[in-house]
Amino acid sequence: MIFSYHFLIFLLKVNHEEFCREIREAGMKVGIALKPKTEIDDRIRKLIESHAVDHILVMTVGMDNFVNFDLQMTIIQ
């Protein structure tokens, strides 16, 4: 049984709120994954503030395989 479903928000061209609701209706927790340089824009902020997501995965390695913890802490803050 799958307990949670994380998706890369920048890859999906769908209504994110509805997508999150469908995941919840399937009995799973919802998570979004953010790339290291992802800007927290209005759509991401709305998902977080409306509690549409249960988990936020902040990836620590970019395409260049370089870990930038300072950038991750900026995203988390």
C-alpha positions in Angstrom: 0.0 0.0 0.0 1.2 3.5 -0.8 1.0 5.9 2.1 2.2 9.1 0.5 2.7 10.6 -3.0 5.3 13.3 -3.7 5.3 15.2 -7.0 7.6 17.6 -8.7 5.5 20.7 -8.9 7.3 22.2 -11.9 6.6 19.2 -14.0 2.8 19.0 -13.7 0.7 21.3 -15.8 -2.5 20.6 -13.9 -4.6 22.3 -11.2 -2.4 21.5 -8.2 -5.1 22.0 -5.6 -7.4 19.5 -7.4 -4.5 17.1 -7.9 -3.7 17.2 -4.2 -7.3 16.6 -3.3 -7.4 13.5 -5.6 -4.3 12.1 -3.9 -5.9 12.6 -0.5 -9.2 11.0 -1.6 -7.1 8.0 -2.6 -6.1 7.7 1.0 -2.5 9.0 0.7 -0.6 11.9 2.2 0.5 14.6 -0.3 4.0 15.9 -0.8 5.7 18.3 -3.2 9.3 18.2 -4.2 11.2 21.4 -4.9 14.4 21.6 -6.9 17.3 23.5 -5.3 16.7 26.7 -7.2 12.9 26.6 -7.0 11.4 30.0 -6.2 8.5 29.9 -3.8 5.9 31.5 -6.0 2.2 32.2 -5.3 1.0 28.7 -6.4 3.4 26.9 -4.0 2.7 29.4 -1.2 -1.0 28.8 -1.7 -0.6 25.0 -1.4 1.4 25.3 1.7 -0.8 27.9 3.4 -4.0 26.0 2.6 -2.5 22.8 4.0 -3.1 21.1 0.7 0.3 19.3 1.2 1.5 17.3 4.1 5.2 17.1 3.2 7.7 19.3 1.4 10.8 17.6 0.0 13.6 20.1 -0.6 16.1 18.4 -2.8 19.7 19.1 -1.9 21.5 18.2 -5.0 21.2 20.1 -8.3 21.8 19.0 -11.8 25.5 19.7 -11.3 25.6 17.2 -8.3 26.7 20.1 -6.0 25.1 20.3 -2.6 24.2 23.8 -1.6 22.9 23.8 1.9 22.7 27.6 2.2 20.3 27.6 -0.7 18.2 24.9 0.9 18.0 26.8 4.2 16.8 29.9 2.3 14.0 27.8 0.7 13.0 26.4 4.1 12.9 29.8 5.8 
